[in-house]
Amino acid sequence: MGHNLKVTIDSDSGFCFGVVYAIDMAEDILSEDGYLYCLGDIVHNDEEVSRLKAKGLRIINHDDLKTISNEKVLIRAHGEAPETYKLALENNITLIDASCPVVLKLQNRIKSSYDSNEKIVIFGKHGHAEVVGLQGQTNNDALVFQSIEELEQLDLPAKFTLYSQTTKSTDTFYQIKQSLLDKGYDLKANDTICRQVSNRDKDLPEFAKKYNKIVFVSGKKSSNGKVLYEVCKKHNPNTFFVSGVNELEKDMFREGDTVGIAGATSTPMWLMEEVKQALEAF
């Protein structure tokens, strides 16, 4: 046997504190009660969701919530719109609120902007759990766009306040801000991107450059995963996106390759460890 792959996991990758907090809370209740309802996927990672389902986590949607009463329901890190809290009160549901503090702060800022009659525009992914919660602060009046191309198509007011979903790319946010100012819009731009996310944007290029190949491990639904994967790919063209061990192909690698493993804020460390073991076995 020749030289094996040398594999290193990025120590800054893995769950952000919002996700750690939500999952710890869920596991505590699961060990006490044996089951717990969770509104939407607790984290945008199918492997981690399966692990928790096996412990009794029951994933429900907003329609299911209308049919439940006298139960505990977890709100995940992404946060929820005011409607959800209202419904919970009506149905005697105990909300276990694991909304991330960074998201809650943003919800409050958007709400107070909206209450001061500012027009609100949000850079974020349509239908994303966090974005739905943010729009809910504005009675769904806020305009949402997810790319510069889409922004070009929007009929914008002359004066507005710009916010961002917390897991978007900082670079893109500032490009958008500049292009809007250049076009003459009267805007207030609030960089509301989570520092844990933007710091990874900054540190990941260094990590990506150190290795021949990068394996980026993330769920396909993760917004932050898309952003960080692009960062890796920009600095190391030999970057592969995988959601799990089964997506690794032997022919992606050569003997003696050095491989770096990185992940999203929703990627569990145990999954990156599994990927490392699989690579080392090649």
C-alpha positions as CSV (number, residue, x, y, z in Angstrom):
1,M,0.0,0.0,0.0
2,G,1.4,3.4,-1.0
3,H,0.9,6.7,0.8
4,N,-2.6,7.2,2.2
5,L,-4.5,10.5,1.9
6,K,-3.6,13.0,4.6
7,V,-6.9,14.4,5.8
8,T,-7.5,17.4,8.1
9,I,-10.7,18.8,9.4
10,D,-11.1,22.5,9.6
11,S,-11.4,23.2,13.4
12,D,-13.6,26.3,12.8
13,S,-16.2,24.3,10.8
14,G,-19.2,22.7,12.3
15,F,-22.3,24.0,14.2
16,C,-22.6,27.6,15.0
17,F,-23.8,28.4,18.6
18,G,-27.4,28.9,17.5
19,V,-27.6,25.3,16.2
20,V,-25.7,23.9,19.2
21,Y,-28.1,25.6,21.5
22,A,-31.2,24.3,19.7
23,I,-29.9,20.7,19.5
24,D,-28.8,20.7,23.2
25,M,-32.3,21.9,24.1
26,A,-34.0,19.3,22.0
27,E,-31.8,16.5,23.4
28,D,-32.5,17.5,27.0
29,I,-36.2,17.4,26.4
30,L,-36.0,14.1,24.4
31,S,-34.2,12.4,27.2
32,E,-36.9,13.6,29.7
33,D,-40.1,13.2,27.6
34,G,-39.1,10.6,25.0
35,Y,-40.4,12.8,22.2
36,L,-40.6,16.4,21.1
37,Y,-42.3,18.2,18.2
38,C,-40.1,20.5,16.1
39,L,-41.4,23.1,13.7
40,G,-39.5,22.5,10.5
41,D,-36.1,20.7,10.2
42,I,-34.2,21.5,13.3
43,V,-31.1,22.0,11.2
44,H,-30.6,21.9,7.4
45,N,-28.7,18.7,7.6
46,D,-30.6,15.4,6.8
47,E,-28.1,13.2,8.7
48,E,-28.4,15.2,11.9
49,V,-32.2,15.3,11.6
50,S,-32.2,11.5,11.2
51,R,-30.1,11.1,14.3
52,L,-32.5,13.2,16.3
53,K,-35.6,11.6,14.8
54,A,-34.3,8.2,16.1
55,K,-34.3,9.8,19.6
56,G,-37.9,10.8,19.2
57,L,-37.9,14.2,17.5
58,R,-41.0,14.7,15.4
59,I,-40.7,17.2,12.6
60,I,-44.0,19.0,11.8
61,N,-45.0,21.9,9.5
62,H,-47.2,25.0,10.1
63,D,-50.3,23.1,9.0
64,D,-49.7,20.4,11.5
65,L,-49.2,23.0,14.2
66,K,-52.9,24.0,13.8
67,T,-54.0,20.5,14.8
68,I,-51.8,20.1,17.9
69,S,-52.7,21.3,21.4
70,N,-51.3,20.9,24.9
71,E,-47.9,19.9,23.6
72,K,-44.3,21.2,23.6
73,V,-43.1,22.4,20.3
74,L,-39.5,23.5,19.6
75,I,-38.7,26.6,17.5
76,R,-35.4,26.1,15.8
77,A,-32.5,28.6,15.5
78,H,-34.0,30.2,12.3
79,G,-36.8,31.8,14.3
80,E,-40.5,32.2,13.5
81,A,-43.0,34.8,12.5
82,P,-45.4,36.4,15.1
83,E,-48.3,34.3,13.7
84,T,-46.7,31.1,15.1
85,Y,-46.5,32.6,18.7
86,K,-50.2,33.7,18.4
87,L,-51.3,30.2,17.2
88,A,-49.4,28.6,20.1
89,L,-51.2,30.7,22.6
90,E,-54.6,29.8,21.1
91,N,-53.8,26.1,21.1
92,N,-52.1,26.0,24.5
93,I,-48.8,24.9,23.0
94,T,-45.7,25.4,25.1
95,L,-43.1,26.8,22.7
96,I,-39.5,25.8,23.4
97,D,-37.9,28.8,21.8
98,A,-34.4,28.1,20.5
99,S,-34.4,31.0,18.1
100,C,-30.8,32.2,17.6
101,P,-30.2,35.5,19.4
102,V,-28.6,37.0,16.2
103,V,-31.9,36.2,14.4
104,L,-34.0,37.6,17.2
105,K,-32.1,40.8,17.2
106,L,-32.6,41.2,13.5
107,Q,-36.3,40.4,13.8
108,N,-36.6,43.2,16.4
109,R,-34.6,45.7,14.2
110,I,-36.8,44.9,11.2
111,K,-40.0,45.3,13.3
112,S,-39.0,48.7,14.6
113,S,-38.0,49.9,11.1
114,Y,-41.4,48.7,9.9
115,D,-43.2,50.4,12.8
116,S,-41.4,53.6,11.9
117,N,-42.9,53.4,8.4
118,E,-39.7,52.5,6.6
119,K,-39.8,50.5,3.4
120,I,-38.0,47.3,4.0
121,V,-36.0,45.3,1.5
122,I,-34.3,42.0,2.5
123,F,-31.4,40.2,0.8
124,G,-32.4,36.5,1.5
125,K,-33.6,33.2,0.1
126,H,-37.3,33.0,-0.8
127,G,-39.1,30.6,1.4
128,H,-36.2,30.1,3.8
129,A,-37.3,29.6,7.4
130,E,-35.4,32.6,8.6
131,V,-36.6,34.9,5.8
132,V,-40.2,33.9,6.5
133,G,-39.8,34.9,10.1
134,L,-38.3,38.2,9.1
135,Q,-41.0,39.0,6.6
136,G,-43.5,38.2,9.3
137,Q,-42.2,41.2,11.3
138,T,-43.5,43.4,8.4
139,N,-46.9,41.8,7.8
140,N,-45.2,40.3,4.8
141,D,-44.8,43.8,3.2
142,A,-41.0,43.5,2.9
143,L,-39.6,42.9,-0.5
144,V,-37.2,39.9,-0.7
145,F,-34.6,39.2,-3.4
146,Q,-32.0,36.5,-3.5
147,S,-29.6,37.6,-6.2
148,I,-28.3,40.8,-7.8
149,E,-30.1,39.7,-11.0
150,E,-33.4,39.5,-9.2
151,L,-32.8,42.9,-7.6
152,E,-32.5,44.4,-11.1
153,Q,-36.1,43.2,-11.8
154,L,-37.6,44.7,-8.7
155,D,-39.6,47.9,-8.6
156,L,-37.9,49.5,-5.7
157,P,-39.1,52.6,-3.7
158,A,-36.8,55.6,-3.9
159,K,-36.0,55.4,-0.2
160,F,-35.8,52.2,1.8
161,T,-33.9,50.2,4.4
162,L,-31.9,47.2,3.3
163,Y,-31.3,44.2,5.6
164,S,-29.8,40.7,5.1
165,Q,-30.6,37.2,6.1
166,T,-27.9,36.4,8.7
167,T,-26.2,33.6,6.7
168,K,-25.6,35.5,3.4
169,S,-22.2,36.4,2.0
170,T,-20.8,39.6,3.4
171,D,-19.0,40.4,0.1
172,T,-22.2,40.1,-1.9
173,F,-24.1,42.3,0.6
174,Y,-21.6,45.1,0.2
175,Q,-21.6,44.8,-3.6
176,I,-25.4,45.1,-3.5
177,K,-25.3,48.1,-1.2
178,Q,-22.7,49.9,-3.5
179,S,-24.6,49.2,-6.7
180,L,-27.8,50.6,-5.1
181,L,-26.0,53.8,-3.9
182,D,-24.5,54.2,-7.4
183,K,-28.0,54.0,-8.9
184,G,-29.0,56.9,-6.7
185,Y,-31.3,55.2,-4.2
186,D,-31.7,56.8,-0.8
187,L,-30.9,53.8,1.4
188,K,-29.9,52.7,4.9
189,A,-28.0,49.4,4.6
190,N,-27.8,47.3,7.8
191,D,-25.2,44.6,7.6
192,T,-27.0,42.0,9.7
193,I,-24.9,39.0,8.7
194,C,-23.8,36.8,11.7
195,R,-20.2,37.4,12.7
196,Q,-19.7,33.6,13.1
197,V,-20.6,33.3,9.5
198,S,-18.7,36.2,8.2
199,N,-15.6,35.2,10.1
200,R,-15.7,31.8,8.4
201,D,-15.9,33.7,5.0
202,K,-12.6,35.3,6.1
203,D,-10.8,32.2,7.5
204,L,-11.8,29.6,5.0
205,P,-9.7,30.9,2.1
206,E,-6.6,30.3,4.1
207,F,-7.7,26.8,5.0
208,A,-8.7,26.0,1.4
209,K,-5.3,27.0,0.0
210,K,-3.4,24.7,2.3
211,Y,-4.5,21.4,0.6
212,N,-4.6,19.8,-2.9
213,K,-8.3,19.0,-2.5
214,I,-11.2,20.2,-0.3
215,V,-14.2,18.1,0.6
216,F,-17.0,20.5,1.6
217,V,-19.6,18.7,3.7
218,S,-23.1,20.2,3.9
219,G,-26.8,19.6,3.5
220,K,-28.2,20.7,0.1
221,K,-30.8,23.0,1.8
222,S,-28.2,25.0,3.8
223,S,-27.9,28.6,2.6
224,N,-24.7,29.1,4.5
225,G,-23.4,25.9,3.0
226,K,-23.8,27.3,-0.5
227,V,-22.0,30.5,0.5
228,L,-19.0,28.7,2.2
229,Y,-18.7,26.1,-0.6
230,E,-18.3,29.0,-3.1
231,V,-15.6,30.5,-0.9
232,C,-13.7,27.2,-0.9
233,K,-14.1,26.7,-4.6
234,K,-12.9,30.2,-5.4
235,H,-9.7,29.6,-3.5
236,N,-9.3,26.0,-4.4
237,P,-10.9,24.8,-7.7
238,N,-10.5,21.2,-6.5
239,T,-13.3,21.5,-4.1
240,F,-16.0,18.8,-3.9
241,F,-19.5,19.3,-2.4
242,V,-20.8,16.2,-0.6
243,S,-23.8,15.7,1.8
244,G,-22.5,12.4,3.2
245,V,-20.0,9.6,2.9
246,N,-21.9,7.8,0.1
247,E,-21.2,10.7,-2.3
248,L,-17.4,10.3,-2.0
249,E,-15.8,8.7,-5.1
250,K,-12.4,7.1,-5.0
251,D,-11.4,8.6,-8.4
252,M,-11.7,12.1,-7.0
253,F,-8.4,11.5,-5.2
254,R,-4.8,10.5,-5.9
255,E,-2.3,8.8,-3.7
256,G,-0.5,11.3,-1.5
257,D,-3.2,14.0,-1.9
258,T,-3.6,16.3,1.1
259,V,-7.3,16.8,1.7
260,G,-9.0,19.4,3.9
261,I,-12.6,18.9,5.1
262,A,-14.8,21.9,5.9
263,G,-18.5,22.3,6.5
264,A,-21.4,24.7,7.0
265,T,-22.7,26.1,10.3
266,S,-25.3,23.3,10.0
267,T,-22.8,20.4,9.4
268,P,-22.3,18.2,12.5
269,M,-18.7,17.4,13.5
270,W,-19.5,13.7,13.6
271,L,-20.4,13.8,9.9
272,M,-17.1,15.4,9.0
273,E,-15.3,12.8,11.2
274,E,-17.1,10.0,9.2
275,V,-16.0,11.6,5.9
276,K,-12.4,11.8,7.2
277,Q,-12.5,8.1,8.2
278,A,-13.9,7.1,4.8
279,L,-11.2,9.1,3.0
280,E,-8.4,7.6,5.1
281,A,-9.7,4.1,4.2
282,F,-9.3,4.8,0.4
